[in-house]
Amino acid sequence: MALRRVDGKEEIMQNESLSGMKAKRVFSNAEKEKKILTTFSIEPSFKSELEELFSDMGLGWAAGVRFALREFWKKYSEED
């Protein structure tokens, strides 16, 4: 796969893979907000339990945490 720099952006010139096209579509969407990196502390045993739960749901660690936070927000923002 060859990359070409055009106006400060890298473009894939030939044989774009499915994941490459998806990544391009995700990261080229100017309407989306940028993500913020956050950190927090968690016990290793609890993290492994959550990783297993997220894995059963078909989610990775970061996607599972985002999902859990969205569900928490939905549940407790409606009970004002």
NUFILO-622479 format. One record per residue: residue number from 1; residue in one letter; x, y, z of N, C-alpha, C, O in turn. Coordinates in Angstrom, 1 decimal. Example, Ala and Ser with C-alpha at 12.3 -4.5 7.8 and 13.67 -1.06 7.14 Angstrom:
2
TORDREN   num   residuo     n_xx     n_yy     n_zz    ca_xx    ca_yy    ca_zz     c_xx     c_yy     c_zz     o_xx     o_yy     o_zz
TORDREN     1         A     13.2     -5.7      7.8     12.3     -4.5      7.8     13.2     -3.3      7.8     14.2     -3.3      8.5
TORDREN     2         S     12.8     -2.2      7.1     13.7     -1.1      7.1     12.9      0.0      7.9     13.4      1.1      8.0
END
This chain:
80
TORDREN   num   residuo     n_xx     n_yy     n_zz    ca_xx    ca_yy    ca_zz     c_xx     c_yy     c_zz     o_xx     o_yy     o_zz
TORDREN     1         M      0.8     -1.2      0.0      0.0      0.0      0.0      0.9      1.2      0.0      1.8      1.3      0.8
TORDREN     2         A      0.7      2.2     -0.9      1.5      3.4     -1.0      0.7      4.6     -0.4     -0.5      4.7     -0.6
TORDREN     3         L      1.5      5.4      0.2      0.9      6.6      0.8      1.4      7.8      0.0      2.5      7.8     -0.5
TORDREN     4         R      0.6      8.8     -0.2      0.9     10.1     -0.9      0.5     11.2      0.0     -0.7     11.2      0.5
TORDREN     5         R      1.3     12.2      0.2      1.0     13.4      1.0      0.5     14.5      0.0      1.2     14.9     -0.9
TORDREN     6         V     -0.8     14.9      0.3     -1.4     16.0     -0.6     -2.0     17.0      0.4     -2.8     16.7      1.2
TORDREN     7         D     -1.5     18.2      0.3     -2.0     19.3      1.1     -2.0     19.0      2.6     -3.0     19.3      3.3
TORDREN     8         G     -1.0     18.3      3.1     -0.8     18.0      4.5     -1.6     16.8      4.9     -1.6     16.4      6.1
TORDREN     9         K     -2.2     16.1      4.0     -3.0     14.9      4.3     -2.4     13.7      3.6     -1.9     13.8      2.5
TORDREN    10         E     -2.4     12.5      4.2     -1.9     11.3      3.6     -3.1     10.6      2.9     -4.1     10.5      3.5
TORDREN    11         E     -2.9     10.2      1.7     -3.9      9.5      1.0     -3.4      8.1      0.6     -2.2      8.0      0.2
TORDREN    12         I     -4.2      7.1      0.6     -3.8      5.8      0.2     -4.1      5.8     -1.4     -5.2      6.1     -1.8
TORDREN    13         M     -3.0      5.4     -2.1     -3.1      5.5     -3.5     -3.7      4.3     -4.2     -4.4      4.4     -5.1
TORDREN    14         Q     -3.4      3.1     -3.7     -3.9      1.9     -4.4     -4.3      0.8     -3.4     -3.8      0.7     -2.3
TORDREN    15         N     -5.2      0.0     -3.8     -5.7     -1.2     -3.1     -6.1     -0.8     -1.6     -5.5     -1.4     -0.7
TORDREN    16         E     -7.0      0.1     -1.5     -7.5      0.4     -0.1     -8.2     -0.8      0.5     -9.0     -1.4     -0.1
TORDREN    17         S     -7.8     -1.2      1.7     -8.4     -2.3      2.4     -9.7     -1.8      3.0    -10.0     -0.6      3.1
TORDREN    18         L    -10.6     -2.7      3.4    -11.8     -2.4      4.0    -11.6     -1.6      5.3    -12.3     -0.6      5.6
TORDREN    19         S    -10.6     -2.0      6.1    -10.3     -1.3      7.4     -9.8      0.1      7.1    -10.0      1.0      7.8
TORDREN    20         G     -9.0      0.2      6.0     -8.4      1.5      5.6     -9.5      2.4      5.2     -9.5      3.6      5.5
TORDREN    21         M    -10.5      1.9      4.4    -11.6      2.8      4.0    -12.5      3.2      5.2    -12.9      4.4      5.3
TORDREN    22         K    -12.7      2.3      6.1    -13.5      2.6      7.3    -12.7      3.7      8.2    -13.3      4.6      8.7
TORDREN    23         A    -11.4      3.5      8.4    -10.6      4.5      9.1    -10.7      5.8      8.5    -10.8      6.8      9.2
TORDREN    24         K    -10.6      5.9      7.2    -10.6      7.1      6.5    -12.0      7.8      6.7    -12.0      9.0      6.9
TORDREN    25         R    -13.0      7.0      6.6    -14.4      7.6      6.8    -14.6      8.1      8.2    -15.2      9.1      8.4
TORDREN    26         V    -14.1      7.3      9.2    -14.2      7.7     10.6    -13.5      9.0     10.9    -14.0      9.9     11.5
TORDREN    27         F    -12.2      9.1     10.4    -11.4     10.2     10.8    -11.5     11.4      9.9    -11.0     12.5     10.2
TORDREN    28         S    -12.2     11.3      8.8    -12.4     12.4      7.9    -13.7     13.1      8.2    -13.9     14.2      7.7
TORDREN    29         N    -14.5     12.6      9.1    -15.8     13.3      9.4    -15.5     14.5     10.3    -15.2     14.3     11.5
TORDREN    30         A    -15.6     15.7      9.7    -15.3     16.9     10.4    -16.4     17.3     11.4    -16.1     18.1     12.3
TORDREN    31         E    -17.6     16.7     11.3    -18.7     17.1     12.2    -18.5     16.4     13.6    -19.1     16.9     14.6
TORDREN    32         K    -17.8     15.4     13.7    -17.6     14.7     15.0    -16.7     15.5     15.9    -15.8     16.1     15.5
TORDREN    33         E    -17.0     15.4     17.2    -16.1     16.0     18.2    -14.8     15.2     18.3    -14.8     14.0     18.1
TORDREN    34         K    -13.8     15.8     18.7    -12.5     15.1     18.9    -12.6     14.4     20.3    -13.3     14.9     21.2
TORDREN    35         K    -11.9     13.3     20.4    -11.9     12.5     21.6    -10.9     13.1     22.6     -9.9     13.7     22.2
TORDREN    36         I    -11.2     12.9     23.9    -10.3     13.4     24.9     -9.8     12.2     25.7    -10.6     11.3     26.1
TORDREN    37         L     -8.5     12.1     25.9     -7.9     11.0     26.6     -8.1     11.2     28.1     -7.7     12.3     28.6
TORDREN    38         T     -8.6     10.3     28.8     -8.8     10.4     30.2     -8.1      9.2     30.9     -7.9      8.1     30.3
TORDREN    39         T     -7.8      9.4     32.1     -7.2      8.3     32.9     -7.9      8.1     34.2     -8.5      9.1     34.7
TORDREN    40         F     -7.9      6.9     34.7     -8.5      6.6     36.0     -7.8      5.4     36.6     -7.2      4.6     35.8
TORDREN    41         S     -8.0      5.2     37.9     -7.4      4.0     38.5     -8.4      2.9     38.8     -9.6      3.3     39.1
TORDREN    42         I     -8.0      1.7     38.6     -9.0      0.6     38.8     -8.2     -0.6     39.3     -7.0     -0.8     38.8
TORDREN    43         E     -8.8     -1.4     40.1     -8.1     -2.7     40.6     -7.9     -3.6     39.4     -8.8     -3.8     38.6
TORDREN    44         P     -6.8     -4.3     39.3     -6.6     -5.2     38.2     -7.6     -6.3     38.1     -8.0     -6.7     37.0
TORDREN    45         S     -8.1     -6.8     39.2     -9.1     -7.9     39.2    -10.4     -7.4     38.7    -11.1     -8.1     37.9
TORDREN    46         F    -10.8     -6.2     39.0    -12.0     -5.6     38.6    -11.9     -5.3     37.1    -12.9     -5.5     36.3
TORDREN    47         K    -10.8     -4.8     36.6    -10.6     -4.5     35.2    -10.7     -5.8     34.4    -11.3     -5.8     33.3
TORDREN    48         S    -10.1     -6.9     34.9    -10.2     -8.2     34.1    -11.6     -8.6     34.0    -12.0     -9.2     33.0
TORDREN    49         E    -12.4     -8.4     35.1    -13.8     -8.8     35.0    -14.6     -8.0     34.0    -15.4     -8.5     33.2
TORDREN    50         L    -14.3     -6.6     34.0    -14.9     -5.8     33.0    -14.5     -6.1     31.6    -15.3     -6.1     30.7
TORDREN    51         E    -13.2     -6.4     31.4    -12.7     -6.8     30.1    -13.4     -8.1     29.6    -13.8     -8.2     28.4
TORDREN    52         E    -13.7     -9.0     30.5    -14.4    -10.2     30.1    -15.8     -9.9     29.7    -16.3    -10.4     28.7
TORDREN    53         L    -16.5     -9.1     30.5    -17.8     -8.7     30.2    -17.9     -7.9     28.9    -18.8     -8.3     28.0
TORDREN    54         F    -17.0     -7.0     28.6    -17.0     -6.3     27.4    -16.7     -7.2     26.2    -17.3     -7.1     25.1
TORDREN    55         S    -15.8     -8.1     26.4    -15.5     -9.1     25.4    -16.7     -9.9     25.0    -16.9    -10.2     23.8
TORDREN    56         D    -17.5    -10.3     26.0    -18.7    -11.1     25.7    -19.7    -10.3     24.9    -20.5    -10.8     24.2
TORDREN    57         M    -19.6     -9.0     25.1    -20.5     -8.0     24.4    -20.0     -7.7     23.0    -20.6     -7.0     22.2
TORDREN    58         G    -18.8     -8.2     22.7    -18.1     -7.9     21.4    -17.4     -6.5     21.4    -17.2     -5.9     20.3
TORDREN    59         L    -17.1     -6.0     22.6    -16.5     -4.7     22.7    -15.1     -4.8     23.2    -14.8     -5.7     24.0
TORDREN    60         G    -14.2     -3.9     22.8    -12.9     -3.8     23.4    -13.0     -3.0     24.7    -14.1     -2.5     25.1
TORDREN    61         W    -11.9     -2.8     25.4    -11.8     -2.0     26.6    -12.4     -0.6     26.5    -13.3     -0.2     27.2
TORDREN    62         A    -11.9      0.2     25.6    -12.3      1.6     25.4    -13.7      1.7     25.0    -14.5      2.5     25.5
TORDREN    63         A    -14.1      0.9     24.1    -15.5      0.9     23.6    -16.5      0.5     24.7    -17.6      1.0     24.9
TORDREN    64         G    -16.1     -0.5     25.5    -16.9     -0.9     26.7    -17.1      0.1     27.7    -18.1      0.3     28.3
TORDREN    65         V    -16.0      0.9     28.0    -16.0      2.0     29.0    -16.9      3.1     28.5    -17.7      3.6     29.2
TORDREN    66         R    -16.8      3.4     27.2    -17.7      4.4     26.6    -19.1      4.0     26.6    -20.0      4.8     27.0
TORDREN    67         F    -19.4      2.7     26.3    -20.8      2.2     26.4    -21.3      2.3     27.8    -22.4      2.8     28.0
TORDREN    68         A    -20.5      1.9     28.8    -21.0      1.9     30.2    -21.3      3.3     30.7    -22.2      3.6     31.3
TORDREN    69         L    -20.4      4.3     30.3    -20.6      5.7     30.7    -21.9      6.2     30.0    -22.6      7.0     30.6
TORDREN    70         R    -22.1      5.9     28.7    -23.3      6.4     28.1    -24.6      5.8     28.8    -25.5      6.5     29.0
TORDREN    71         E    -24.6      4.5     29.1    -25.7      3.9     29.8    -25.9      4.5     31.2    -27.1      4.8     31.6
TORDREN    72         F    -24.8      4.8     31.9    -24.9      5.4     33.2    -25.5      6.8     33.1    -26.4      7.2     33.8
TORDREN    73         W    -25.1      7.5     32.0    -25.6      8.9     31.8    -27.1      8.8     31.5    -27.9      9.6     32.0
TORDREN    74         K    -27.5      7.9     30.6    -28.9      7.8     30.3    -29.8      7.5     31.5    -30.8      8.1     31.7
TORDREN    75         K    -29.3      6.6     32.3    -30.1      6.1     33.5    -30.2      7.3     34.5    -31.3      7.5     35.0
TORDREN    76         Y    -29.2      8.0     34.8    -29.2      8.9     35.9    -29.5     10.3     35.5    -29.8     11.2     36.3
TORDREN    77         S    -29.5     10.6     34.2    -29.8     12.0     33.7    -31.3     12.1     33.6    -31.9     13.2     33.6
TORDREN    78         E    -32.1     11.0     33.4    -33.5     11.0     33.3    -34.2     11.1     34.7    -35.4     11.4     34.8
TORDREN    79         E    -33.5     10.7     35.8    -34.1     10.7     37.1    -33.8     12.0     37.9    -33.4     11.9     39.0
TORDREN    80         D    -34.0     13.2     37.2    -33.8     14.4     37.9    -34.8     14.8     38.9    -34.8     15.8     39.5
END
